[in-house]
Amino acid sequence: MKNLFIHHVFFWLKDPSSKQALKKLQAGLQNLSNVKTIRQFHIGQPADTDRDVIENSYSLSWLAIFDNDADQASYQVDPIHLQFIAECAELWNKVLVYDSIDFT
């Protein structure tokens, strides 16, 4: 599919050892998947891989695939996304986002 917009977010929890915080963030991300413009999503944790080029210090990742940049822009202001931020922002101390589009 052409013109896909990939939105990949990595979260570092304030307390990485807190199973409760991890579950709350995972539940928040699961609810976030209800945004109508999301084509596909994935909630992930670091894989058990060990090479020099691998960054695995994050707690959870969120990958959302959109049909285009307009759908991603709509997601940014969607009430479900804004609710997720309001309810879960207290859990993390760092967020890193990688957005990409098709190579032309």
C-alpha positions in Angstrom: 0.0 0.0 0.0 1.4 3.4 -1.0 1.6 6.5 1.2 1.4 4.7 4.5 2.3 6.7 7.6 4.2 4.7 10.3 4.1 6.1 13.9 6.4 4.3 16.3 6.5 5.4 19.9 8.9 4.1 22.6 8.0 4.6 26.3 10.4 4.6 29.3 8.5 4.1 32.6 9.4 6.3 35.6 9.5 3.0 37.5 10.5 0.3 35.1 10.1 -2.4 37.8 6.4 -1.5 38.4 4.2 -4.2 37.0 1.2 -2.1 37.8 2.5 0.9 35.7 3.4 -1.5 32.9 -0.2 -3.0 32.9 -1.8 0.5 33.0 0.3 1.7 30.1 -0.5 -1.5 28.1 -4.2 -1.1 28.8 -4.0 2.6 27.8 -2.4 1.6 24.5 -4.9 -1.1 23.9 -7.7 1.5 24.3 -5.8 3.9 22.0 -6.2 1.3 19.3 -9.9 2.3 19.1 -9.0 5.5 17.2 -10.8 5.0 13.8 -7.9 6.2 11.6 -5.5 3.5 12.8 -5.2 0.8 10.1 -3.1 -1.5 12.2 -1.3 -1.4 15.6 1.2 -3.3 17.6 2.1 -3.0 21.3 5.5 -4.5 22.0 8.1 -5.0 24.6 11.9 -5.3 24.1 12.9 -8.6 22.4 15.5 -10.7 24.0 18.2 -9.8 21.5 21.7 -8.6 22.3 23.7 -6.8 19.6 25.6 -3.5 19.7 23.0 -1.8 17.4 19.9 -2.7 19.5 18.3 -0.3 21.9 16.3 -2.2 24.4 16.1 0.0 27.5 12.5 1.1 26.8 9.5 -0.4 28.6 6.9 -0.6 25.8 6.5 0.4 22.2 3.5 1.5 20.3 3.4 1.1 16.5 0.4 2.6 14.6 0.0 2.4 10.9 -2.1 4.9 9.0 -3.3 5.1 5.4 -1.8 8.6 5.1 -0.4 11.6 6.9 -3.9 13.2 7.2 -5.2 10.2 9.1 -2.2 10.4 11.5 -2.8 14.1 12.0 -6.4 13.3 12.9 -5.2 10.7 15.4 -3.1 13.4 17.1 -6.2 15.4 18.1 -8.6 12.5 18.5 -10.3 12.5 21.9 -9.1 8.9 22.6 -5.5 9.9 22.0 -5.9 13.0 24.2 -7.5 10.9 26.9 -4.6 8.4 26.7 -2.1 11.2 27.3 -4.1 12.6 30.2 -4.4 9.2 31.9 -1.0 7.8 31.2 1.6 10.6 30.9 2.3 10.3 34.6 3.7 6.8 34.0 6.6 7.7 31.8 9.7 9.9 32.1 10.8 9.6 28.4 9.0 9.1 25.1 10.7 8.9 21.8 8.8 9.0 18.5 9.8 7.8 15.0 7.5 8.8 12.2 8.1 7.5 8.7 6.5 7.6 5.3 7.2 5.7 2.1 10.5 6.3 0.5 10.0 8.1 -2.8 
